[in-house]
């Protein structure tokens, strides 16, 4: 299937504390994302970078939270851009820190509700991002999108999430860094992440196939959020939240090829790329290559043998 890809730049840098993610969208463009997609037979509409409105004064009861007004405006702007892009094709949100998913997934969810189709979310990340603005001790709002998407409270400063995603339609995949408050919240809401221990024991194929079978059976839309730190930092150093033990080159491409073969993915986030921390653009190029695998490029040509 050839996609009409809508590139939505989201130079969000307000959700974390390591400056540089705002350069992410430009880095993907320099790494040839549009040209790569075109070579795969996709049509590409690069809509440029989203520009949020000037932030209005808003505060949190948690004094640790920072850049809340800016993040709220990014959420509103990206939700609008995301809903419009979903109506036109296959959105690819170019980040930007992971707080952009507060808005991107809100826009996707609004479209899914309009289409009367259930939304599923595959979260490829080292972290569960299941904090609320009241439980985060760092105050970094890039650690809150999954809680917002699942409909948890304590997001009073944000627009109500259009259609919260039930936790049985959420797959946290590749997780290896969860703090105490998040662990309690995940347990309370019945979410068991597919962590790296499980992937070491069972492999990548069975857990992912199980989730994709759910999406297919429900005729759902599938949003994939790919964080750079899903990958092992030895192959993807350009992220401010490196966690050892991530997916290898082969494992990450396997995930993307399986997603392509499922033909279920309807939107994509590329998040947490910090070009300031990269080595000659290697992380940006890897993320572009993974996107290409999601869109149908094979790492190795397969030959079917009968003997």
Backbone bond lengths (Angstrom), bond angles and torsions (degrees), N, CA, C in turn:
res aa  C-N    CA-C-N  psi(-1)  N-CA   C-N-CA  omega(-1)  CA-C   N-CA-C  phi
1 X - - - 1.473 - - 1.527 109.40 -
2 X 1.313 117.80 128.44 1.457 122.52 175.49 1.516 109.46 -92.46
3 X 1.311 115.88 131.99 1.453 121.58 -175.88 1.526 111.38 -99.57
4 X 1.320 114.79 152.28 1.453 121.00 165.15 1.517 105.81 -96.58
5 X 1.321 116.53 101.75 1.466 122.04 -172.53 1.525 110.30 -89.11
6 X 1.310 115.14 129.04 1.465 122.06 177.05 1.520 107.76 -106.06
7 X 1.317 117.95 112.23 1.459 121.07 178.47 1.528 109.09 -88.03
8 X 1.327 115.16 123.42 1.464 121.50 -179.09 1.523 107.91 -119.71
9 X 1.313 116.95 106.62 1.458 120.70 179.53 1.516 111.24 -73.29
10 X 1.323 115.34 131.70 1.471 120.70 -178.94 1.525 108.97 -132.35
11 X 1.340 117.53 77.43 1.465 120.65 -177.46 1.530 112.05 -76.59
12 X 1.321 114.56 63.02 1.467 121.85 -176.27 1.520 109.24 -86.95
13 X 1.311 116.35 128.27 1.465 120.78 -179.70 1.525 110.97 -132.05
14 X 1.333 116.18 9.23 1.462 119.89 -172.53 1.518 113.50 -90.44
15 X 1.340 117.89 -11.42 1.461 120.18 -172.50 1.498 115.30 -90.72
16 X 1.337 117.43 -0.30 1.459 119.92 -179.29 1.528 109.47 -147.89
17 X 1.338 116.10 -172.88 1.465 119.42 -169.08 1.520 114.53 -116.05
18 X 1.336 117.56 7.70 1.458 120.71 -179.33 1.527 109.20 -113.50
19 X 1.320 119.00 99.06 1.463 120.64 -176.13 1.521 112.14 -56.76
20 X 1.322 115.82 143.57 1.456 120.38 175.85 1.509 114.80 140.23
21 X 1.354 117.40 -23.97 1.470 119.27 -177.41 1.524 112.66 -65.22
22 X 1.325 117.27 -21.74 1.463 118.97 178.99 1.526 111.72 -64.78
23 X 1.323 117.22 -15.93 1.465 120.63 177.20 1.529 112.23 -87.17
24 X 1.329 117.49 -2.98 1.457 121.37 -176.33 1.519 114.90 -57.92
25 X 1.347 118.65 -51.48 1.468 118.96 -178.68 1.525 113.60 -56.48
26 X 1.312 116.30 -42.57 1.466 119.55 178.80 1.519 110.88 -63.95
27 X 1.323 115.90 -36.21 1.456 120.04 -178.88 1.524 111.60 -65.93
28 X 1.336 117.01 -40.28 1.464 120.03 176.64 1.527 110.95 -63.69
29 X 1.312 115.67 -38.45 1.464 118.37 179.58 1.522 110.92 -67.15
30 X 1.340 116.58 -42.62 1.464 120.11 178.48 1.526 110.90 -64.18
31 X 1.339 116.63 -34.62 1.469 121.04 179.67 1.523 112.73 -74.77
32 X 1.332 117.46 -1.73 1.458 120.90 170.99 1.507 115.11 86.86
33 X 1.339 117.25 32.32 1.460 119.09 -179.23 1.526 111.72 -59.77
34 X 1.316 117.51 -48.64 1.468 120.47 -177.61 1.520 111.15 -61.83
35 X 1.326 116.98 -43.62 1.461 120.72 -179.79 1.535 110.85 -65.29
36 X 1.312 116.91 -38.39 1.464 121.33 178.84 1.526 110.51 -62.93
37 X 1.323 116.07 -44.99 1.463 120.03 179.62 1.526 111.11 -64.85
38 X 1.323 115.91 -40.02 1.470 119.86 178.67 1.525 111.11 -62.52
39 X 1.335 116.54 -40.96 1.461 121.05 178.98 1.529 111.59 -62.47
40 X 1.329 117.07 -25.16 1.463 121.69 179.73 1.530 112.03 -87.41
41 X 1.325 117.06 3.38 1.457 120.54 178.35 1.504 114.81 93.35
42 X 1.349 116.92 4.76 1.461 119.85 176.88 1.520 109.86 -82.77
43 X 1.317 116.17 152.01 1.454 120.02 166.12 1.531 107.02 -94.25
44 X 1.315 116.21 147.84 1.459 120.74 -172.81 1.519 110.08 -128.48
45 X 1.315 115.48 129.85 1.459 123.07 174.08 1.521 107.16 -121.79
46 X 1.333 115.89 101.68 1.460 120.33 178.36 1.520 108.24 -87.54
47 X 1.317 115.97 109.53 1.464 120.75 -176.66 1.521 113.35 -88.96
48 X 1.325 116.35 11.97 1.452 119.56 178.30 1.516 111.65 74.97
49 X 1.317 115.29 -166.34 1.454 120.53 -178.06 1.523 111.33 -94.20
50 X 1.311 115.10 137.10 1.462 120.86 175.27 1.525 109.17 -65.90
51 X 1.320 116.54 142.08 1.468 121.76 178.62 1.523 108.53 -121.90
52 X 1.322 117.84 106.30 1.463 119.58 -179.94 1.518 111.79 -72.14
53 X 1.319 115.23 162.22 1.467 120.38 174.79 1.531 110.02 -71.47
54 X 1.325 114.46 162.96 1.466 118.96 174.51 1.523 108.95 -60.67
55 X 1.322 117.48 134.39 1.464 119.65 -175.24 1.523 113.14 -68.66
56 X 1.322 114.18 140.38 1.462 120.67 173.51 1.525 108.65 -90.06
57 X 1.325 117.78 153.30 1.466 119.32 -179.78 1.527 111.21 -61.51
58 X 1.321 116.24 128.92 1.450 122.34 176.10 1.523 106.81 -155.41
59 X 1.311 116.70 145.43 1.459 119.47 -176.39 1.520 110.14 -134.19
60 X 1.322 114.92 163.96 1.452 122.06 178.55 1.527 109.61 -112.92
61 X 1.318 115.27 150.51 1.462 119.62 174.05 1.523 111.95 -70.92
62 X 1.319 115.79 -15.63 1.459 121.00 176.41 1.520 108.65 -93.98
63 X 1.334 118.92 110.66 1.468 120.35 -175.12 1.524 113.59 -65.78
64 X 1.333 117.92 -14.98 1.461 119.97 179.75 1.517 112.24 -73.63
65 X 1.332 117.60 -24.77 1.469 121.11 -175.21 1.525 110.30 -66.98
66 X 1.321 115.81 131.53 1.464 120.59 179.81 1.532 110.29 -124.58
67 X 1.316 115.62 156.79 1.471 123.02 178.79 1.523 112.66 55.09
68 X 1.311 116.52 34.98 1.461 119.77 179.02 1.530 111.91 -64.78
69 X 1.343 120.43 -48.49 1.473 118.95 -178.91 1.530 112.66 -57.56
70 X 1.345 116.82 -42.58 1.463 120.26 -179.81 1.535 110.85 -64.22
71 X 1.330 116.61 -41.87 1.460 120.25 -177.62 1.530 111.17 -67.93
72 X 1.314 117.13 -36.19 1.468 120.54 176.60 1.520 110.50 -62.10
73 X 1.334 117.09 -43.66 1.468 119.59 -179.71 1.527 111.46 -68.30
74 X 1.321 117.57 -37.47 1.461 119.95 174.33 1.533 110.19 -60.42
75 X 1.324 116.25 -41.22 1.463 120.37 -179.32 1.519 110.66 -61.12
76 X 1.314 116.82 -46.22 1.466 120.52 179.37 1.523 111.52 -62.22
77 X 1.338 116.04 -46.25 1.461 120.08 -175.73 1.527 111.31 -66.85
78 X 1.329 116.89 -41.27 1.461 119.95 -178.36 1.521 111.97 -73.94
79 X 1.333 117.26 -30.58 1.467 119.42 175.39 1.525 110.19 -63.24
80 X 1.314 116.24 -43.61 1.471 120.19 178.60 1.521 111.14 -65.21
81 X 1.333 116.51 -46.35 1.466 120.55 -179.83 1.524 110.85 -64.88
82 X 1.334 116.77 -37.41 1.454 120.91 -178.93 1.513 112.73 -68.28
83 X 1.315 116.70 -42.44 1.464 119.45 178.79 1.527 110.53 -63.02
84 X 1.335 116.34 -42.14 1.469 119.95 179.02 1.522 111.39 -65.16
85 X 1.338 116.78 -39.97 1.458 120.23 -179.37 1.524 111.44 -68.34
86 X 1.325 117.75 -36.73 1.466 120.84 178.41 1.527 111.00 -61.96
87 X 1.326 116.35 -35.57 1.461 120.14 -179.94 1.521 112.04 -70.32
88 X 1.348 116.33 -18.60 1.466 120.15 -174.40 1.521 113.59 -106.34
89 X 1.341 117.88 -17.21 1.456 118.59 -176.10 1.511 112.31 170.05
90 X 1.326 114.94 -139.84 1.466 123.42 -175.55 1.526 108.34 -109.67
91 X 1.339 118.63 101.90 1.463 119.74 -177.18 1.529 111.78 -74.45
92 X 1.324 115.58 137.98 1.459 122.36 169.34 1.524 106.48 -123.17
93 X 1.323 115.86 112.97 1.461 121.88 -177.39 1.519 108.59 -90.86
94 X 1.335 116.07 119.83 1.453 122.38 -175.82 1.513 109.55 -97.66
95 X 1.339 116.05 107.94 1.457 119.74 -177.86 1.507 112.55 -98.45
96 X 1.319 112.34 170.50 1.457 127.83 8.82 1.529 109.93 86.06
97 X 1.377 115.69 144.45 1.457 118.83 178.84 1.530 110.77 -76.08
98 X 1.340 115.96 171.94 1.456 119.72 -169.05 1.537 113.50 -71.57
99 X 1.323 117.56 -8.94 1.466 118.07 174.19 1.528 111.12 -64.56
100 X 1.336 117.92 -16.35 1.461 119.76 177.28 1.530 110.94 -60.75
101 X 1.333 117.61 -25.37 1.467 120.46 -178.63 1.517 112.52 -71.01
102 X 1.328 118.03 -17.32 1.458 119.75 170.30 1.527 109.54 -55.64
103 X 1.337 116.19 -39.20 1.459 121.04 -178.84 1.505 114.19 -92.08
104 X 1.337 117.21 -43.69 1.465 119.17 -175.99 1.522 111.05 -60.92
105 X 1.336 116.85 -45.78 1.463 119.13 -177.55 1.528 110.83 -72.56
106 X 1.330 117.12 -29.76 1.465 119.27 174.79 1.530 110.36 -61.71
107 X 1.329 117.07 -42.41 1.458 119.89 177.76 1.515 112.28 -65.54
108 X 1.320 116.54 -41.33 1.465 120.96 177.83 1.528 110.11 -63.46
109 X 1.336 116.25 -42.22 1.469 120.51 -179.22 1.522 111.48 -64.25
110 X 1.327 116.75 -38.01 1.462 119.65 178.23 1.529 110.41 -63.31
111 X 1.334 116.22 -40.23 1.466 119.79 178.09 1.526 110.73 -67.11
112 X 1.334 117.33 -42.44 1.465 120.80 -179.97 1.525 110.90 -60.75
113 X 1.322 115.96 -41.17 1.470 119.90 178.45 1.531 110.36 -63.37
114 X 1.315 116.23 -41.30 1.469 119.92 179.15 1.535 110.86 -63.38
115 X 1.331 116.07 -36.18 1.469 120.93 179.38 1.525 112.45 -82.94
116 X 1.323 116.52 -4.35 1.463 122.86 -178.71 1.533 111.41 56.96
117 X 1.331 113.73 43.47 1.463 120.47 176.26 1.524 109.03 -124.64
118 X 1.317 117.89 141.75 1.466 119.89 -179.33 1.527 110.94 -71.77
119 X 1.316 115.61 142.48 1.461 121.20 177.83 1.524 109.49 -99.75
120 X 1.338 115.47 134.40 1.456 123.03 173.29 1.524 107.98 -116.06
121 X 1.335 116.52 150.86 1.462 120.93 -178.56 1.527 109.22 -129.52
122 X 1.336 115.42 125.67 1.469 122.52 173.33 1.520 107.60 -107.17
123 X 1.328 115.83 115.96 1.466 123.30 -173.01 1.521 108.10 -106.25
124 X 1.331 117.02 100.28 1.460 122.57 -179.32 1.523 108.05 -93.22
125 X 1.325 116.46 102.61 1.463 120.14 -164.61 1.521 109.67 -163.34
126 X 1.323 116.13 151.50 1.463 120.23 170.79 1.519 111.42 -74.59
127 X 1.334 116.73 -23.21 1.459 122.88 -173.92 1.529 110.68 -115.85
128 X 1.316 115.90 152.46 1.466 119.62 179.20 1.517 112.68 -81.94
129 X 1.348 117.77 -21.58 1.473 122.30 178.28 1.527 111.47 52.14
130 X 1.354 115.13 43.93 1.457 121.49 -175.25 1.525 112.25 -109.80
131 X 1.322 116.38 23.91 1.465 120.90 172.58 1.526 109.93 -79.47
132 X 1.315 115.38 158.35 1.459 121.91 165.11 1.532 107.25 -107.60
133 X 1.329 117.87 168.58 1.467 118.43 177.32 1.529 113.63 -59.28
134 X 1.314 117.76 -17.65 1.458 120.12 179.47 1.524 113.37 -92.49
135 X 1.323 118.38 -19.83 1.469 118.77 -178.09 1.520 113.15 -99.32
136 X 1.337 118.00 -14.35 1.455 118.89 -178.89 1.525 110.98 -70.54
137 X 1.320 116.01 129.76 1.465 119.69 176.55 1.521 111.49 -91.10
138 X 1.332 117.17 -26.01 1.460 120.80 178.19 1.524 111.93 -78.66
139 X 1.343 115.89 -24.67 1.460 120.46 -175.21 1.504 113.16 79.45
140 X 1.339 118.03 4.32 1.465 122.24 -179.33 1.523 109.78 -83.15
141 X 1.316 116.71 113.76 1.462 120.50 -174.12 1.526 113.42 -75.80
142 X 1.350 117.79 -5.70 1.470 117.64 173.69 1.533 111.05 -70.79
143 X 1.322 116.88 -8.24 1.459 120.90 176.37 1.514 113.83 -94.06
144 X 1.343 118.43 13.94 1.468 121.03 -174.61 1.533 116.21 -118.67
145 X 1.322 121.91 -9.24 1.471 119.12 -171.06 1.518 115.30 -58.90
146 X 1.345 118.70 -40.17 1.460 118.86 -175.81 1.526 111.26 -65.45
147 X 1.327 117.18 -35.01 1.467 119.86 177.84 1.524 110.77 -67.02
148 X 1.318 116.85 -38.23 1.464 121.94 177.25 1.527 110.58 -65.45
149 X 1.325 115.85 -44.66 1.466 121.50 -179.38 1.522 111.08 -63.22
150 X 1.335 116.49 -36.29 1.460 121.03 -178.40 1.531 112.92 -80.47
151 X 1.337 116.82 -5.66 1.455 120.14 175.10 1.511 114.96 88.68
152 X 1.346 118.04 19.10 1.463 119.65 177.27 1.523 109.86 -67.23
153 X 1.322 116.55 158.85 1.459 121.70 179.75 1.522 111.81 -78.67
154 X 1.319 115.69 -170.53 1.458 124.37 175.56 1.531 113.41 73.48
155 X 1.330 116.16 21.74 1.468 121.18 175.14 1.535 109.42 -113.48
156 X 1.324 116.43 39.13 1.462 121.38 -173.18 1.522 113.24 -57.64
157 X 1.337 117.51 -31.29 1.464 120.35 -177.46 1.520 112.49 -74.82
158 X 1.333 116.96 -15.49 1.468 121.82 -175.18 1.520 110.27 -98.93
159 X 1.329 116.99 157.63 1.471 118.72 172.46 1.527 109.16 -61.29
160 X 1.325 118.13 146.58 1.465 119.06 176.27 1.524 109.94 -56.71
161 X 1.335 117.04 136.70 1.459 119.31 178.73 1.524 108.44 -64.34
162 X 1.339 118.16 133.35 1.474 120.71 -169.00 1.523 114.60 -57.55
163 X 1.320 116.78 -40.40 1.465 120.64 -176.35 1.524 107.15 -158.43
164 X 1.327 117.82 88.19 1.470 120.24 -174.85 1.525 112.65 -50.89
165 X 1.317 115.22 141.24 1.457 121.87 -177.24 1.529 108.69 -88.46
166 X 1.331 118.57 119.76 1.469 119.93 177.81 1.526 110.74 -57.52
167 X 1.324 115.69 146.85 1.462 118.92 -173.05 1.529 112.70 -65.00
168 X 1.335 118.00 -21.26 1.466 117.95 177.87 1.526 112.05 -77.89
169 X 1.350 116.53 -2.40 1.468 120.02 174.54 1.528 111.39 -107.70
170 X 1.322 116.06 14.61 1.466 121.99 -179.60 1.528 108.79 -115.51
171 X 1.325 116.17 131.85 1.459 120.83 175.68 1.525 108.69 -124.46
172 X 1.331 115.87 111.51 1.465 122.29 175.68 1.524 106.30 -91.76
173 X 1.318 117.18 112.49 1.470 122.04 -164.64 1.528 110.42 -123.11
174 X 1.339 116.53 125.62 1.458 120.98 179.90 1.513 113.37 89.40
175 X 1.326 117.04 15.49 1.469 122.53 -174.46 1.524 110.75 -68.19
176 X 1.331 116.47 139.03 1.467 120.46 176.30 1.523 112.96 -151.79
177 X 1.334 117.51 12.60 1.460 120.72 176.72 1.526 108.65 -147.65
178 X 1.340 116.09 100.96 1.466 122.21 -178.87 1.524 107.56 -132.57
179 X 1.330 117.33 126.52 1.462 117.68 179.96 1.528 111.17 -89.54
180 X 1.314 116.50 178.24 1.464 121.58 -169.59 1.525 112.73 -61.89
181 X 1.328 118.05 -46.93 1.464 120.57 -178.29 1.528 111.18 -64.02
182 X 1.323 116.56 -39.90 1.457 119.61 177.85 1.530 110.89 -65.38
183 X 1.322 116.40 -41.30 1.470 119.71 -179.50 1.519 110.60 -60.46
184 X 1.325 116.69 -42.31 1.459 120.62 178.12 1.527 111.13 -63.38
185 X 1.321 116.51 -43.21 1.468 120.46 -178.68 1.533 110.97 -66.50
186 X 1.310 116.47 -41.49 1.461 119.83 178.48 1.526 110.62 -61.84
187 X 1.327 115.90 -43.64 1.469 120.15 178.85 1.523 110.48 -63.36
188 X 1.338 116.37 -43.32 1.468 120.27 -178.02 1.519 111.96 -63.39
189 X 1.315 117.70 -29.18 1.469 121.62 -177.72 1.525 112.61 -102.87
190 X 1.307 116.96 11.45 1.458 120.67 172.15 1.510 115.15 71.78
191 X 1.339 117.33 28.03 1.462 120.82 178.63 1.520 109.59 -103.65
192 X 1.316 116.12 123.61 1.461 121.61 172.74 1.518 107.90 -112.19
193 X 1.333 117.77 105.75 1.464 119.09 -178.10 1.526 111.57 -61.66
194 X 1.317 115.38 149.21 1.460 120.90 168.93 1.525 105.52 -84.03
195 X 1.333 115.79 91.18 1.456 119.63 -173.83 1.531 110.60 -88.25
196 X 1.328 115.31 175.20 1.454 118.94 -176.28 1.522 111.94 -65.91
197 X 1.327 118.16 -27.52 1.466 119.94 175.29 1.536 110.15 -61.31
198 X 1.330 116.46 -46.51 1.460 119.55 178.77 1.520 111.19 -64.15
199 X 1.326 116.69 -39.94 1.458 119.73 -179.72 1.529 111.44 -68.08
200 X 1.336 116.73 -33.45 1.460 119.85 174.70 1.529 110.78 -65.01
201 X 1.319 116.08 -38.82 1.461 120.11 -176.32 1.529 112.64 -79.45
202 X 1.327 117.83 -41.38 1.461 121.76 -171.64 1.522 113.33 -104.70
203 X 1.325 116.92 -15.78 1.452 119.96 -172.22 1.516 110.79 85.58
204 X 1.319 116.23 173.52 1.459 121.78 -175.71 1.528 112.69 -84.99
205 X 1.317 117.38 -26.64 1.460 120.27 -168.94 1.521 112.53 -70.23
206 X 1.319 117.95 -51.17 1.464 120.25 -172.82 1.533 112.84 -62.80
207 X 1.336 120.00 -49.10 1.467 118.62 179.90 1.529 113.17 -62.36
208 X 1.339 116.64 -39.74 1.459 119.36 -179.07 1.518 110.58 -69.54
209 X 1.328 117.32 -41.99 1.475 120.26 177.97 1.523 111.00 -59.87
210 X 1.328 116.17 -39.88 1.462 119.40 179.57 1.514 112.24 -60.66
211 X 1.322 116.25 -42.67 1.461 119.86 179.31 1.520 111.15 -68.90
212 X 1.318 117.20 -42.87 1.463 120.62 179.66 1.527 111.32 -63.48
213 X 1.319 117.06 -33.54 1.467 120.28 176.12 1.526 110.70 -62.36
214 X 1.335 116.75 -37.62 1.468 120.56 177.12 1.525 110.82 -62.90
215 X 1.332 115.61 -45.70 1.468 120.12 -179.10 1.527 110.03 -60.81
216 X 1.318 115.57 -45.28 1.465 120.77 -177.74 1.527 111.10 -63.87
217 X 1.324 116.86 -43.89 1.460 120.92 -177.48 1.522 111.63 -63.62
218 X 1.339 116.70 -29.27 1.460 121.17 -177.78 1.521 112.90 -94.34
219 X 1.345 117.46 0.41 1.465 121.45 -174.09 1.530 110.06 53.12
220 X 1.350 114.68 45.96 1.457 119.78 -173.98 1.516 113.49 -89.75
221 X 1.319 115.00 165.40 1.452 123.07 166.42 1.528 107.29 -92.14
222 X 1.323 116.73 144.68 1.466 120.70 -177.12 1.516 110.09 -123.54
223 X 1.325 114.92 117.99 1.459 121.59 173.98 1.521 108.31 -98.72
224 X 1.333 116.20 128.98 1.464 121.85 177.91 1.522 108.54 -110.93
225 X 1.334 115.71 128.49 1.456 120.50 177.70 1.529 107.54 -115.87
226 X 1.330 116.44 110.35 1.464 122.81 -175.52 1.520 109.81 -104.28
227 X 1.328 115.54 110.63 1.456 122.84 177.16 1.525 108.36 -93.37
228 X 1.319 116.79 138.25 1.465 120.40 178.11 1.523 110.95 -53.57
229 X 1.352 117.53 -35.05 1.460 117.67 -176.56 1.528 114.18 -78.37
230 X 1.332 118.17 1.95 1.467 120.81 164.94 1.523 109.25 -61.31
231 X 1.324 115.46 -31.96 1.462 122.88 -177.56 1.530 110.24 -85.34
232 X 1.310 115.93 153.47 1.458 118.94 175.82 1.530 109.36 -67.31
233 X 1.332 117.47 137.43 1.472 119.71 -177.37 1.526 113.79 -62.30
234 X 1.334 118.21 -16.98 1.465 119.49 176.97 1.516 112.09 -66.86
235 X 1.333 117.44 -24.31 1.473 120.64 178.01 1.520 112.19 -109.63
236 X 1.335 117.33 -13.97 1.468 120.98 -177.77 1.526 109.24 -141.57
237 X 1.326 117.09 79.37 1.469 120.18 -174.89 1.521 115.18 -79.38
238 X 1.339 118.43 -12.38 1.465 120.78 -169.44 1.515 112.34 -84.97
239 X 1.332 116.63 62.25 1.455 121.36 178.37 1.523 108.27 -148.72
240 X 1.324 115.83 142.59 1.458 119.65 -176.28 1.517 114.34 -81.50
241 X 1.345 116.89 -4.98 1.473 120.82 -176.00 1.523 109.90 -126.17
242 X 1.323 117.11 54.77 1.463 120.17 -177.29 1.523 111.07 -63.89
243 X 1.332 115.28 136.05 1.463 122.35 175.70 1.525 106.91 -133.32
244 X 1.330 118.52 118.80 1.466 119.74 -179.08 1.528 111.83 -61.10
245 X 1.324 115.14 157.29 1.458 119.88 174.06 1.504 115.39 88.51
246 X 1.321 118.11 24.62 1.460 121.08 -178.49 1.511 112.42 -85.21
247 X 1.331 114.79 -174.58 1.456 121.52 -178.75 1.520 110.74 -63.36
248 X 1.327 115.87 140.91 1.453 121.50 176.13 1.527 109.64 -81.52
249 X 1.321 115.34 173.36 1.463 121.15 176.73 1.529 110.55 -54.86
250 X 1.314 116.76 -49.48 1.469 120.13 -176.88 1.524 111.66 -67.37
251 X 1.342 116.95 -40.92 1.465 119.53 -179.42 1.517 111.36 -64.79
252 X 1.338 116.59 -42.12 1.464 120.23 -179.24 1.527 110.83 -64.98
253 X 1.312 117.33 -42.92 1.460 119.38 178.11 1.525 111.32 -66.99
254 X 1.320 117.54 -34.52 1.463 120.12 175.95 1.520 110.82 -60.00
255 X 1.338 116.80 -45.67 1.464 121.15 178.05 1.521 110.22 -57.77
256 X 1.325 116.79 -46.93 1.461 120.19 -177.46 1.529 111.90 -66.84
257 X 1.323 117.31 -39.26 1.466 119.26 178.24 1.527 110.87 -66.16
258 X 1.330 117.14 -38.77 1.462 119.94 176.90 1.529 111.34 -64.14
259 X 1.326 116.10 -39.00 1.463 119.21 177.85 1.516 110.59 -64.58
260 X 1.329 116.83 -40.72 1.469 118.90 177.11 1.525 110.89 -61.21
261 X 1.318 115.63 -47.42 1.463 119.95 -176.24 1.524 111.83 -63.80
262 X 1.332 117.10 -26.99 1.466 120.35 178.50 1.523 112.31 -70.62
263 X 1.350 117.15 -27.68 1.468 123.41 -176.67 1.535 111.57 57.35
264 X 1.311 116.71 32.55 1.462 121.18 -177.00 1.525 113.70 -108.17
265 X 1.330 117.96 -18.92 1.465 120.43 -173.48 1.522 109.98 -73.21
266 X 1.329 115.92 133.62 1.464 120.61 -177.44 1.527 113.30 -120.12
267 X 1.347 117.94 -7.83 1.462 120.95 178.78 1.519 108.73 -166.53
268 X 1.337 116.04 158.55 1.462 121.24 -170.86 1.519 110.82 -146.33
269 X 1.333 115.58 135.48 1.467 122.23 167.23 1.521 108.89 -105.06
270 X 1.327 117.19 138.82 1.464 123.20 168.07 1.526 106.45 -118.65
271 X 1.332 117.20 108.35 1.466 118.90 -167.02 1.529 112.97 -129.21
272 X 1.337 112.80 160.21 1.467 125.40 172.50 1.528 114.08 72.27
273 X 1.331 118.35 14.05 1.463 119.75 173.45 1.526 108.66 -71.16
274 X 1.325 115.84 122.26 1.466 121.52 176.74 1.529 107.95 -117.38
275 X 1.330 117.44 93.56 1.469 120.33 -175.60 1.520 113.33 -57.72
276 X 1.322 117.90 -25.08 1.466 121.40 179.31 1.526 110.80 -61.40
277 X 1.337 116.36 -26.24 1.462 121.51 -177.83 1.530 112.46 -100.28
278 X 1.330 117.92 4.08 1.458 120.55 -174.17 1.528 111.30 -83.72
279 X 1.329 114.58 168.75 1.460 122.53 177.19 1.532 107.78 -117.66
280 X 1.334 116.25 97.77 1.463 122.71 178.62 1.528 112.30 53.39
281 X 1.322 115.85 35.91 1.452 120.78 173.81 1.519 115.44 74.87
282 X 1.337 118.22 15.13 1.466 119.58 -173.56 1.529 112.20 -66.34
283 X 1.346 117.43 -35.32 1.464 119.44 -179.13 1.521 110.43 -71.92
284 X 1.317 116.93 -43.30 1.465 119.81 177.40 1.517 110.42 -58.76
285 X 1.336 117.00 -42.92 1.457 120.34 -179.76 1.520 111.66 -65.35
286 X 1.329 116.95 -38.89 1.463 119.94 178.17 1.527 110.73 -64.38
287 X 1.318 117.42 -41.87 1.463 120.18 178.89 1.531 110.77 -64.20
288 X 1.324 117.13 -37.96 1.466 120.37 175.26 1.523 110.05 -63.89
289 X 1.330 116.73 -42.79 1.462 120.42 179.57 1.532 111.49 -64.32
290 X 1.322 117.33 -37.90 1.463 120.32 177.32 1.529 110.60 -66.34
291 X 1.318 116.88 -39.22 1.464 120.34 175.57 1.526 110.12 -61.79
292 X 1.328 116.29 -39.51 1.460 120.08 177.65 1.528 110.66 -62.11
293 X 1.329 117.59 -40.33 1.465 120.22 177.01 1.525 111.06 -63.31
294 X 1.317 116.66 -39.19 1.463 120.51 177.15 1.529 110.82 -62.17
295 X 1.332 116.17 -31.61 1.458 120.89 -178.28 1.522 113.59 -92.63
296 X 1.335 117.21 3.87 1.454 118.18 170.71 1.505 117.72 121.78
297 X 1.343 117.75 -4.89 1.460 117.95 178.25 1.518 109.90 -78.58
298 X 1.323 116.63 136.19 1.451 121.84 179.99 1.527 109.77 -97.25
299 X 1.322 115.82 138.87 1.459 119.57 176.22 1.527 109.72 -69.88
300 X 1.329 115.91 -40.48 1.458 120.86 178.58 1.521 109.19 -126.95
301 X 1.315 116.96 138.51 1.465 120.25 173.20 1.519 108.08 -71.10
302 X 1.307 115.97 129.38 1.460 120.05 -179.56 1.518 109.52 -96.82
303 X 1.315 116.53 136.33 1.449 122.14 176.56 1.532 107.37 -115.89
304 X 1.332 116.63 121.39 1.461 120.28 177.69 1.523 109.14 -77.89
305 X 1.331 114.58 126.32 1.462 119.92 -179.93 1.509 110.03 -116.21
306 X 1.317 116.00 145.54 1.470 120.39 -178.98 1.517 111.36 -102.74
307 X 1.355 117.87 -5.42 1.464 119.37 179.69 1.510 111.19 -123.14
